[in-house]
Amino acid sequence: MKVLAAMSGGVDSAVAAARAVEAGHDVVGVHLALSRMPGTLRTGSRGCCTIEDSMDAQRAANIIGIPYYVWDFSERFKLDVVDDFIAEYSAGRTPNPCMRCNERIKFAALLEKAIDLGFDAVATGHYASILTDADGNRELHRAAAWAKDQSYVLGVLTAEQLAHSMFPLGATPSKAEVRAEAAARGFSVANKPDSHDICFIPDGDTRGWLAERVGAEQGQILERDGSVVGSHEGAHAFTVGQRKGLNLGVPSADGRPRFVLEVKPATNEVVVGPKEALDIAEIAGSTFSWAGLPPVDPFVPFDCHVQIRAHSDPMPAVAVLRGGELVITPDMPLNGVSPGQTAVVYVGTRVLGQCTIDRTVSADSTAPAVPVSAS
C-alpha cells in the first residue's frame, strides 16, 4: 500500500513510520506545521509541532530512507482547534483539543488530502489497534499496553476513516520497547520526552492564555444557595471539578473544601459546593459518532463501559440512543464531569463510539443539573 506517515517529531511516529516501511509499504513522511508562530521551540516536554520537532522528524525520515515533506495546516488548525477551544471555554464548556485535532486535522484534513494524492492509508504513532471482524469490518480497539493506550483520543474516528488508518504500535507491549527500537535504529529522538499539556499553550498557563483572548472581567463565586463566597477575574478560567485557585473569602460551614459545580458565562458566575455534588448519574450528547459498525439496535439500551478522560478508568454503564442523544448511565456516579468533555464508549476492548457531553444529571438531588448552555 501507499502510506502517508504522519511524523510529529517524536519517537512514536518515527518508529511507526519505520515499521510501515518494513511491512512492505511505500511510505512517505509528512510533518504537519500547525503553529501560527513557526519560530517557537518547545520547552522541555511541553508543546509539539515546532521547528525543532520538524527537524527531528526530518532526521528520522532520512535514516529510514523515505521522502519527507512539511505541510502547512496552521490556518485549518487555528480555525478547527484553537478557535473552537476558545469558543467552548467562553460557553462554559471544557473542550478536549486533542480530540478535535484528531477529528478535524489528522483524520479529516490530512486523510482527505492523502486520499486525493493517491495514498491508501495514513499511519500514526498512536497506541491503538485496528482489528477486523469475521465479515471484514474494521474495528478500533485498545492497544496491548493499557498504560499507554490512546484509543480514547481516537474515539472520534468513523468507519470510513478507520478504513484508511494504520497504527503500527498497537501491539507493542511497552513504550520502553519503542524507545529501545528507536535507539537501535539510530533515531536521535529515542530518549526525547513525550509532549504533554495543550500544544498551543506550551507554558501550561491556560488561564492566562484565555484571559488574553477572551478578556478578564471580575465576577462572583456563589454557593448553591446564591450566597457570594468570593470573586474571580473571568468565569472562562474555571472548569467543573476544579478545586485549586478558587481564592474563596468565606469558609464553608463544615470546613470542607469546595469545588466548581457550574460555570455560568452569561452572568460571569461560578457556582461551588461540596465534592459529592460533583457526582453525575447520567451524561448525554447530541453530537455522537460510531467507530465502525454501530450496535445492532442502538435504540435498545446496551451494556458498555464509558471513559470520560484520556487517562481515567473505564466505568461500567448502559447506553442508548434516545431523543437524538447518546445517553449514558454509569453503574456508579461519575465525578466532576463537564459539558464539552468527550465520553468514549467501549464494549470490551473495542471503541464503539463517542459523544461530546452536552448535559449532565447530578446524582445529588440538591445540586444543579448542568444544561447544554452551561449558563
C-alpha positions, 0 to 999 in steps of 0.5 A: 500500500501507499502510506502517508506517515504522519511524523510529529517529531517524536519517537512514536511516529518515527518508529511507526513510520519505520515499521510501515516501511518494513511491512512492505509499504511505500511510505512517505513522511509528512510533518504537519506545521500547525503553529501560527508562530513557526519560530517557537521551540518547545520547552522541555516536554511541553508543546509539539509541532515546532521547528525543532520537532520538524527537524527531528522528524526530518532526521528520522525520515532520512535514516529510514530512507523515505521522502519527507515533506512539511505541510502547512495546516496552521490556518485549518488548525487555528480555525478547527482547534484553537478557535473552537477551544476558545469558543467552548471555554467562553460557553462554559464548556471544557473542550478536549483539543486533542480530540478535535485535532484528531477529528478535524486535522489528522483524520479529516484534513490530512486523510482527505488530502492523502486520499486525493494524492493517491495514498491508501492509508495514513499511519500514526504513532498512536497506541491503538489497534485496528482489528477486523471482524469475521465479515471484514469490518474494521474495528478500533480497539485498545492497544496491548499496553493499557498504560499507554493506550490512546484509543480514547483520543481516537474515539472520534474516528468513523468507519470510513476513516478507520478504513484508511488508518494504520497504527503500527504500535498497537501491539507493542507491549511497552513504550520502553520497547519503542524507545529501545527500537528507536535507539537501535535504529539510530533515531536521535529522538529515542530518549526525547520526552513525550509532549504533554499539556495543550500544544498551543499553550506550551507554558501550561498557563491556560488561564492566562492564555484565555484571559488574553483572548477572551478578556478578564472581567471580575465576577462572583463565586456563589454557593448553591444557595446564591450566597457570594463566597468570593470573586474571580477575574473571568468565569472562562478560567474555571472548569467543573471539578476544579478545586485549586485557585478558587481564592474563596473569602468565606469558609464553608460551614463544615470546613470542607473544601469546595469545588466548581459545580457550574460555570455560568458565562452569561452572568460571569458566575461560578457556582461551588459546593461540596465534592459529592455534588460533583457526582453525575448519574447520567451524561448525554450528547447530541453530537455522537459518532460510531467507530465502525459498525454501530450496535445492532439496535442502538435504540435498545439500551446496551451494556458498555463501559464509558471513559470520560478522560484520556487517562481515567478508568473505564466505568461500567454503564448502559447506553442508548440512543434516545431523543437524538442523544447518546445517553449514558448511565454509569453503574456508579456516579461519575465525578466532576464531569463537564459539558464539552468533555468527550465520553468514549464508549467501549464494549470490551476492548473495542471503541464503539463510539463517542459523544461530546457531553452536552448535559449532565444529571447530578446524582445529588438531588440538591445540586444543579443539573448542568444544561447544554448552555452551561449558563 
